[in-house]
Amino acid sequence: MRKSCDCATCSAAILLALLFDRWLGDPPSRFHPVAWLGWWIGNIRVRAPQSGAASRFIYGALAIGGSALALGGVACRLQRLWQRHSWGWFIDAGLLWLLISLRGLLRAGDAVAAALEQGDLTTARRQLSWHLVSRDTATLDASQVAAATIESLAENTSDSIVAPIFWYVIAGLPGALVYRFLNTADAMLGYRDAEREWLGKAAARLDDAANLIPARATALGMILAAPVVEGRVGDALRIWRRDAGLTASPNAGHPMSAAAGVLGVELEKVGHYRLGAGLAKPTVVDIRRTQRLCVAGVGVSLVLLMGLHWAWQKITDYLRRSQHD
């Protein structure tokens, strides 16, 4: 993959990609690269060995790892075609738009919140299951539906927006594309059922590694954006430090616990974790607050990431000049 881009070019491409997302939303699935990645991962799953944990693990690791390397290599070659031109950043922006989904995430939250506001719990459960979570929603009460929606909005703020942009800054479009491939592979294969536990283990671990920094940057961005939703930064920091490690995922607990602290609500997945234990039970009002928090948190997170990137470039430029002197 190519080296990281300069701050001005990155910032322009990221801003335009976010504007494309705001104005246009997601394209139809048949034109969406993430849908194509899902099709490819589905084929990997169909062709997997039918028995033997070791053989399924090795197959999964080779198939996912090899596909990621091939995808990155092809993307590098294609990107070189437009990097030679001054308008290359515009193509970057157009393709990065296809790898992020802030508008789609907010609309998924809207679907659940609108049903709860109308008192239609059955529809709210169905919308939650369709758009945001894989858990069984049939027995969730209104507060639990709100909690699951908030959790998913917070986690996907990292997965669907901050993380692909982070990898774009680090390694250009190849980095963002490979990240989305790994994240989609984890979403499709990273389960602990009999069929997928070993097949998707490599995808899950690679996705964990890829989200290590973005998840924490998202949490910090949300905490610093707390005043936007009348939250307290100090309380949010306390809940984040206390509860971020309570989830099975090493990363998901960071944006979720930060959101719990900012909103002042308890987010519980029964039998798994309680984030912000002892705080108020969430309502549909808190879903609306979370939507505002996600937007503000993305902005703050990106300012933090670009600031660190600028500082790193200055340091490396200084060291390079020192070596030549």
N, C-alpha and C positions, 0 to 999 in steps of 0.2 A: 504494500500500500504506500501511497505517496506520503510525503511529509505533511505536517499540519499546515493549514492555510494561514495567510497573514490576517490580522485582526480586522482590518477594514473590509477586505473581501468577504471574510466569514460573516461579519455582522450584516453586510448588505444582503448576502444570500439568505441568511437565517430570517431576517426581517421580511424579505419578500416571500419566502416560503410560508411564513406565518400569515401573511396577508392573503396569499393564495388560499390557504386553509380556511381563513375567516370568510373570504368571499365565495369560494367555490365548494368547500367541503370535500368529501371523498368522492372520487369518480366511481362509476359503476364497477362492480366486481370484475367483469370481463376485461377491464382496462387497468385494473389495480395490481401493481407488482406484489403487494403482500398476498393477494389472492393467488397469484401465480406461485409464490413461494409455498403457500399452503398446499397447492396441488402437487408440487414436487415432494413435499414432506409426506403427503398422503401416499404417494407412490412408494416412498421409502418404507413406510409402515406396512403396506400391502406385501412387499417383497421380503420382509424380514423372516428369518428362520422361525419355525413354529414351536420349537422346543429348545431347552438348554439355556440357562441364565447366562453362561459365559459366551456362548455363540451369539446370543441376542445383544449382549453388551458390546462385544467386539464389532458386530455388524453395525449397531447404532452409532458407535464412536467413529468408525471409518466412514460411514455414509454421511453423517452430519458434519464431521470434521472435513472430509474431502470435499463435500458440497460447498462448505463455507470458504475453503481455500480457492476452489475453482471460481466461485462467484466473485470473490474479491479480486482475483487475477483478471477476469474478464472486465470487471468494472474499472479497474486501473487502466487497462488498454483503451477502453472506450473514452474514459475521462481525458486521456491525453489528447484525443482528437479535438476537443474544444478548449482545452487549457491554453492552447497557443494563441487564442484570440481574446481580445479585451472584453468581449461579451460572454465569455465562458461562465462567469459567475451567474449569469441569468439562467443558463441551462442547469447549473448546480441548484439554483433556487427552485426551478420547476420540478426537478427530480426529488429534491429534499421534501417538497410539499407532499409528494406521494408516500413518503415514509413517516409522516407525522399525522396526528389526528386529534387535535384539540377540539375542533368544532363537533366532530362525531362523538367524542367523549361527553361533551356538555349536553348534546342532544339525547344521549342515552340517559343521563341524569334527569333531563327534562321529562322523558317518557315515564319514569318511575314517579317523580315528584308530582306531575300533573294528575296521575291516577290517585295518589294519596290525598292530594288536595280536594279531589272529588269524592273522597270516602270510598273509593273502589279498591279494596285491598286485594281482591282476586286479580284484577288487571295489573296492579302494582307488582304483585309477586311474579306474574307472567312476564312483564316487561323487564324486571330485574334478572330473571333467568335467561331471557332472550339476549339481552344486551351486555350484561355486566359480570355475572358469576356463573360458576359451574355447579355450585352446591344445590341441594334440594331446597326449594323455596316454599313448598306447599304448606308447611305448618308455621311459617314465620308470621309474627304479629307485626303491626304497623311500625313499631319502634325497631324491631329487628330488621325489617325491610329497609328502613332509613339507615340503620347502622351499616348493613351490607353495601348499600349504595355509596355511602360516604367512604367506606374502606376501598371499594373498587375505584372510585374517582381519584382518591389520593394515590393509590398504587399505580394506576394507569397514567397519572400525570407524569410519573417517572418513566414508565415503560414506553408510553406512546409519544411523548414529546421531549422531555429533557434528555433521556438516554440517546435516542437517535441523533439529536442535535449535538450532544457531547461527543459522540463518535465521529460526527461530521467534522467538528473542530479538530479532533485528534488526527483523523486519518482520511478526511475527505469523504466523498460519496461512497467509495468502497467500504469505508469503516461503518457508515450509517447503514448501508445495505446489508453487510454481514451481520451487524447487530440485529436488524429486523428479522433476518433469517433465523438466527439463534433464538431470539425471543419467540418467534412463531413456532419453532420446533419445540421449545419448552412448553408452550401453550397447548400444543397438540399431543406431545409424547411424554411430558414430564409429570406423569401420574404414578401413584404407587399401587395400581391394580395389577392383576396377574399378567395381563397382556403387555403393559407398557413400562413396568417398573425398571426392568433392565434395558429394554430397548431405548428408553428415553433418558437414562441416567447421565450419559455424557452430555446430552443437550441441556439438561437441567444444570449441571455443574458449570458448563460454559456460559450459560445465561446468568448464573449467579456471579461469575467473575466479571462479566461484561457490565452488570448493573451495580457493582460494588460502589463506585464513585457517584454515578448519577442518582441512586436512591438517597444517598446522604446529602447530596447537593439539593435535591428536591425537598427533603425534610427541612434543611436549613433555610431554603428559600421561602417555604411556607411559614416557618416560624417568624422570620423577619417581616413577612407580609401580614402578620397577625392583626395589626391595627386596622387593616382594610375591612375585617369582619368583626371589629370590636373585641378582638382577642388580646391576651396578654403575653408578651414575648417570654417573660420569666417563667410563667406557669407552663407554657408550651415547651420550653427547654427542659424543665423538670420532668414532665411526662415523657418526653422523647428519650432522655437519658435513662429513665427508669424502665420504660416498657418496650423500647425498640427491639430488644432481643427475645421477646416472648413468643414470636411467631416461628413456625417451622422454617420458613424462608429466612435466610440471613439478610435479605434486603427489604422485603415487603413491609416489615414492621417499622421501618424508618419513616417513610411518608405517612403511613397510617397512624402511628403513635403521635407524630407531629401534628397531624390533623386533629386527632382527639384532644391534644393539649390546647391547640389554638381555639377550637370550637367549644371546649369545656364540656365534652360529652364522653360517655363510655361506649366503646366499640367492642362488642363481644361476638365471637363466633363460638357458639355453645359447644363445649367439650374440647376447644382448641386454645383460645386465648381470650383475655379481657384487657383491652388497652384503655387507660384512663379509668381504671376501676374506682368506683365510688362517685364519679361525676354524674351529671344528669343523663337520663336516657334521651337519645336523639329523636327528633321529630322531622317532619317534612321541611320545616323552616331551616333546619341545619343542613339539609341537602342543598337548598338554595345558597346558603352561606358557603358551603363547600365549593360550589361552582365558582363563586367569586374568588375564593381562596386559591383554587387551582390556577385561574388565569393570572392572579397577582403573583402566586408562587413561581409560576413559569418565568415571568418577567424577572423576578429577583434572582432566581437560580441562574438564568442565562447571563445576567450582569455579573454575578459572582464568577461563573465559569470563564467568561470573556476577560474579566479582570485578571484572573489567574493565568490565562493563556497569554495575555499581553505582557504580564510580568515575566513569565517563563521565556518568552521570545526576547525580551530585553536582556535577561540574564545570559541566554545562550549567545546572543549577538555580541555582548560584551566579552564573554569568554573567547569567542572566535576571534575577535579583534585583538585580544590580549595575546593569543597564540601567534598571530602574524607579526606583532610588534617586536 
